[in-house]
Amino acid sequence: MTKRIAFVATSYIKNYDGISVYTENLLLEFLKQIKDQDITVDIYTGNSVLELLTNRISSENLLNKNINIKPVNDKKFIVKILDLNFQLIKNGRYNLILMSNFMPTLLLPSKTLKVIHDFSVNNFSELYSKGYLIYHNMLLRYAKYFDNAIGYISNTTLDDLDKFHAINHSNKKLIHLPNGIPFKVRNYDRPSDEQSLEKYKQKDLSFLVVGRINKHKGFDRILEFCKYFDKDESIKNFDSVTLNIVGKQTDETQQIFKNLQLKNINLIFHGFLNDEQLNPFYINSHFCLFLSRNEGYGLPLVESMWFKSIPIISNIAIFDELMTKKYPKFDEKTNYTSSIVSFVNKIFDDEEYLKEQTKFIETIVLKEQTAYALAATNLMKFIERL
């Protein structure tokens, strides 16, 4: 008997964000695994990205008669939600409706599985509006009582589900649908080990920051490090020091940069860059700075490692999960300033230490590049039991 699956991709947007990347990669891996299965898939996506997503699926040779792409009016958020729910009801009963992100749903006539990505809004509620906090928690309360299952992208997310909403394996069906290294970088040539190690012999030091410029992403911590390094004697060991900043400026940006004065570090803003523009920055950077206060996964972190740039990371739960306890992490106890400067200098001064860290990073890359395939496999096992 043919199974009908609705894959809701209405969070997919043209200017890729983390949810868009996750949605696209989980969808592509899922479509690969159902090629020889008696399953039809209706993919719901916004009118604004209909052509983009269709082209991505076509480029992987995954379109066939069992796959239908259904456009949703996404001009406004409330219109998108209403149109999506209307179509999911109108098109009849599905064996499963999969939503790659949490979105409001009515009492649909089909089983629903929604994916939760992170709990930054609960862990750092002071950084979010009261209205958004209420909205986020309302979605989780609904899921606890009405959705059939919840997908989680990491053990950190799983722990936070229990911590903030008392949702765990004892009272809810929870499916591990991990994030991973996306096609958009895996299809891009990696530098060789020789090229990677060679750049650490250069004296033009380059840092990279990718992401929103706000306190949630730890940008104030990054600037504290810059202010310290700018005055440290060891900066004289380099001919130049550049911090390239790729990401969207926010309302917090002006306040974060207030009264910042750097003499020896050149800050360059690039705004949003597509993959073809961004990837060379990863390749040419010596270090990528990820000092976030909370993350659901940390997509730029694994992208930077794919391109063999050494990450400098904060000591948060998801980075501990991804990188294990072996990899150096920085927090208030170890000091975001002097300890990072010491790490940077050791990478440049101690060739064996550099090789040790790059070898360890490669083990993480090997694990994370298979994560989406694991997610699709876990999803298929769930569907088979329906």
C-alpha positions in Angstrom: 0.0 0.0 0.0 1.4 3.4 -1.0 2.3 5.7 1.8 1.7 9.4 1.5 4.1 11.9 3.1 3.8 15.6 3.3 7.2 17.4 3.6 6.6 20.9 4.7 9.5 23.2 3.6 7.8 26.6 4.0 10.6 27.8 6.2 13.0 27.6 3.2 14.1 31.0 2.1 16.3 32.4 -0.7 18.9 34.0 1.6 19.9 30.6 3.2 19.7 30.5 7.0 20.3 27.5 9.2 16.7 26.2 8.9 16.8 26.5 5.1 20.1 24.5 4.9 18.7 21.8 7.2 15.4 21.6 5.3 17.1 21.3 1.9 19.6 18.6 3.0 17.2 16.5 5.0 14.8 16.6 2.0 17.4 15.6 -0.5 18.7 12.7 1.6 15.1 11.6 2.3 14.2 11.6 -1.4 17.4 9.6 -2.2 16.3 6.9 0.3 12.7 6.6 -1.0 13.7 6.1 -4.7 12.7 2.4 -4.7 10.0 2.7 -2.1 6.2 2.7 -2.5 6.0 6.3 -1.2 4.6 9.5 -2.6 5.8 12.9 -1.3 4.0 16.2 -1.5 6.6 19.0 -0.9 5.0 22.2 0.4 7.1 25.3 -0.2 6.7 29.0 -0.6 5.9 30.6 -4.0 9.0 32.8 -3.5 11.4 29.8 -3.5 9.4 27.4 -5.7 11.9 27.6 -8.6 15.0 27.5 -6.4 13.9 24.4 -4.5 12.7 22.7 -7.7 16.1 23.3 -9.3 17.9 21.9 -6.3 15.9 18.7 -6.4 16.3 18.4 -10.1 20.1 18.9 -9.9 20.3 15.8 -7.8 18.1 13.9 -10.3 15.5 13.2 -7.7 12.3 14.4 -9.3 9.9 11.6 -10.4 6.1 11.0 -10.7 5.8 10.2 -7.0 7.1 13.6 -6.0 4.8 16.6 -6.1 5.8 20.2 -5.3 2.9 22.3 -4.0 3.3 26.1 -3.8 2.1 28.0 -0.7 1.3 31.7 -0.6 4.1 33.1 1.5 3.7 36.9 1.1 3.0 37.3 4.8 3.6 34.9 7.7 -0.1 34.6 8.8 -1.2 34.1 5.1 1.5 31.3 4.8 0.3 29.6 7.9 -3.4 29.7 6.9 -2.8 28.6 3.3 -0.5 25.7 4.4 -3.0 24.4 7.0 -5.8 24.7 4.5 -3.9 22.7 1.8 -2.8 20.0 4.3 -6.5 19.5 5.2 -7.8 19.8 1.7 -5.4 17.3 0.2 -6.6 14.5 2.4 -5.1 12.2 5.0 -1.3 11.6 4.9 0.5 8.9 6.7 2.8 11.6 8.0 3.2 15.4 7.8 6.9 16.3 8.4 7.7 19.9 9.3 11.4 20.7 9.2 10.8 23.5 11.7 8.2 24.3 14.4 5.2 26.1 12.9 1.6 26.6 14.0 -0.8 23.9 12.9 -4.5 23.3 13.4 -5.8 20.0 14.5 -4.8 18.3 11.2 -6.3 14.9 10.2 -2.8 13.4 9.8 0.0 12.4 12.0 2.6 15.2 12.5 6.3 15.3 13.1 8.0 18.6 13.8 11.7 19.3 14.2 13.0 21.5 17.0 16.4 23.1 16.4 17.4 25.0 19.6 16.3 26.6 22.8 18.2 29.8 22.7 14.9 31.6 23.5 14.6 29.7 26.7 18.3 29.6 27.7 18.7 33.4 27.0 15.2 34.8 27.3 16.6 38.3 28.1 17.9 38.5 24.5 14.4 37.9 23.0 11.1 39.8 23.1 8.5 38.6 25.5 6.1 38.0 22.6 8.5 35.6 20.9 9.1 33.7 24.1 5.4 33.2 24.5 5.0 32.1 20.9 7.9 29.6 21.1 6.6 28.0 24.3 3.0 27.9 22.9 4.3 25.8 20.0 6.1 23.4 22.3 3.0 23.0 24.5 0.9 22.2 21.5 3.5 19.7 20.3 3.5 18.0 23.7 -0.2 17.2 23.6 -1.2 17.1 19.9 1.8 16.4 17.6 2.5 12.7 17.2 6.3 13.0 17.4 9.1 15.6 17.7 12.4 15.5 15.8 15.5 16.8 17.6 18.8 17.7 15.8 21.2 17.0 18.7 21.4 15.6 22.2 21.7 19.1 23.4 18.3 19.8 22.0 17.0 16.6 23.5 18.2 17.7 27.0 16.6 21.1 26.6 13.3 19.6 25.6 13.2 17.8 28.9 14.6 20.8 30.9 12.2 23.4 29.7 9.1 21.4 28.7 9.4 18.1 30.5 9.2 16.3 27.1 11.3 13.1 27.0 11.3 9.6 25.7 8.9 8.5 28.5 6.0 10.7 27.4 6.6 11.5 23.7 7.9 9.8 20.5 11.2 11.6 19.9 13.2 11.0 16.6 16.9 11.9 16.2 17.1 13.8 12.9 20.6 15.3 13.2 22.1 18.3 11.4 25.3 17.9 9.5 27.7 19.2 6.9 25.5 20.3 4.0 25.7 19.5 0.2 26.4 23.2 -0.4 29.9 22.8 1.0 30.5 19.1 0.4 30.1 19.7 -3.3 32.8 22.4 -3.1 36.5 21.3 -3.4 38.4 21.2 -0.1 41.9 22.5 0.2 44.6 19.9 0.5 46.4 19.2 3.8 49.5 20.9 2.3 47.6 24.0 1.4 46.0 24.1 4.8 49.2 23.8 6.8 51.0 26.2 4.5 48.8 29.2 5.3 49.9 29.0 9.0 53.4 29.9 7.9 52.1 33.3 6.6 52.4 36.4 8.7 49.2 38.0 7.5 46.7 36.7 10.1 43.1 36.4 9.1 40.0 35.7 11.3 36.5 35.1 10.1 33.1 35.6 11.8 30.0 34.2 10.2 26.5 34.8 11.5 24.3 37.5 13.0 26.1 40.3 14.7 24.5 40.2 18.2 25.2 39.1 21.8 23.4 35.8 21.3 26.2 34.9 18.7 28.8 36.2 21.1 29.9 39.2 19.0 30.6 41.3 22.1 33.0 38.5 23.3 34.7 38.6 19.9 35.3 42.3 20.2 36.6 41.9 23.8 39.2 39.5 22.4 40.0 41.9 19.6 40.5 44.8 22.0 42.9 42.6 24.1 44.8 41.2 21.1 45.1 44.7 19.6 47.2 45.8 22.6 49.1 42.5 23.2 52.8 42.4 22.4 52.4 39.2 20.4 50.4 41.0 17.7 53.7 42.4 16.5 54.6 38.9 15.3 52.2 39.4 12.4 52.5 41.8 9.5 48.7 42.4 9.5 45.6 41.2 11.3 42.2 41.2 9.7 38.8 40.3 11.0 36.3 39.5 8.2 32.7 39.7 9.3 30.0 38.0 7.2 26.5 38.2 8.4 23.4 40.3 9.0 23.7 43.4 11.2 21.0 43.7 13.8 19.6 46.4 16.1 22.2 45.5 18.6 25.2 46.0 16.2 25.6 49.8 16.8 25.5 49.4 20.6 28.0 46.5 20.5 30.5 48.6 18.4 30.0 51.8 20.4 33.4 53.3 21.4 35.4 50.5 19.7 38.9 51.7 18.7 41.4 49.3 17.2 44.8 50.3 16.0 46.3 47.0 14.7 43.3 45.0 13.6 41.4 45.7 10.5 37.6 45.0 10.6 35.9 44.4 7.3 32.1 44.0 7.0 30.9 42.0 4.0 27.2 41.6 4.8 25.3 38.5 3.5 27.4 36.4 1.0 26.2 33.5 -1.0 28.2 30.2 -0.9 30.4 31.0 -3.9 31.4 34.2 -2.2 31.7 32.9 1.3 33.6 29.6 0.8 36.9 31.3 -0.2 36.8 33.3 3.1 36.7 30.0 5.0 39.6 28.6 3.0 41.8 31.6 3.4 41.1 32.3 7.1 43.4 30.9 9.7 40.7 30.9 12.4 36.9 31.2 12.6 35.5 32.7 15.8 32.4 31.1 17.3 31.8 32.5 20.8 28.0 32.0 20.9 26.1 31.9 24.1 23.8 29.2 22.6 23.4 27.2 19.4 21.2 24.4 18.3 24.0 23.0 16.1 26.5 25.5 14.7 26.4 25.2 11.0 29.2 27.7 10.2 31.4 25.8 12.6 31.3 22.5 10.6 31.5 24.5 7.3 34.7 26.1 8.6 36.2 22.7 9.4 35.3 21.4 6.0 37.4 24.1 4.5 40.2 23.5 7.1 40.0 26.7 9.0 40.6 26.2 12.7 37.6 27.1 14.9 37.9 29.1 18.1 34.8 28.1 20.1 32.9 29.0 23.3 32.3 26.4 26.0 28.6 25.6 25.3 26.7 22.3 25.3 26.4 21.8 21.6 30.1 22.6 20.9 31.0 20.2 23.6 28.8 17.5 21.9 30.2 18.2 18.4 33.8 18.6 19.3 34.0 16.4 22.4 36.0 17.5 25.5 39.3 17.0 23.7 39.1 20.2 21.7 40.0 23.6 23.4 37.0 25.8 24.3 36.9 29.2 25.9 34.6 30.8 28.5 34.7 33.2 31.4 36.8 30.8 33.5 39.5 30.3 30.9 39.2 33.9 29.7 38.0 34.9 26.2 41.0 37.2 25.8 44.4 36.0 26.9 43.6 32.3 26.5 42.5 32.8 22.9 45.7 34.8 22.1 47.8 32.0 23.6 45.9 29.4 21.5 46.5 31.5 18.3 50.2 31.9 19.0 50.6 28.2 19.8 49.1 27.2 16.5 51.6 29.4 14.7 54.6 28.6 16.9 54.2 24.8 17.5 53.9 22.8 14.3 53.2 19.5 16.1 50.3 21.2 18.0 49.0 22.5 14.7 49.0 19.1 13.1 47.4 17.5 16.2 44.5 20.0 16.1 44.0 19.7 12.3 44.0 15.8 12.6 41.4 15.9 15.3 39.2 18.3 13.3 39.3 15.9 10.4 37.8 13.2 12.6 34.8 15.5 13.4 34.4 16.3 9.7 34.2 12.6 8.8 31.5 12.0 11.4 29.4 15.1 10.5 29.4 14.6 6.7 27.2 11.5 7.2 24.7 13.1 9.6 22.0 13.9 7.1 22.0 10.4 5.8 21.5 9.2 9.4 18.6 11.6 9.8 16.9 10.3 6.6 17.5 6.7 7.8 15.9 7.4 11.2 13.0 9.1 9.4 12.5 6.1 7.1 12.4 3.7 10.1 9.8 5.9 11.7 7.7 5.9 8.6 8.0 2.1 8.2 6.4 1.7 11.6 3.4 3.9 10.9 
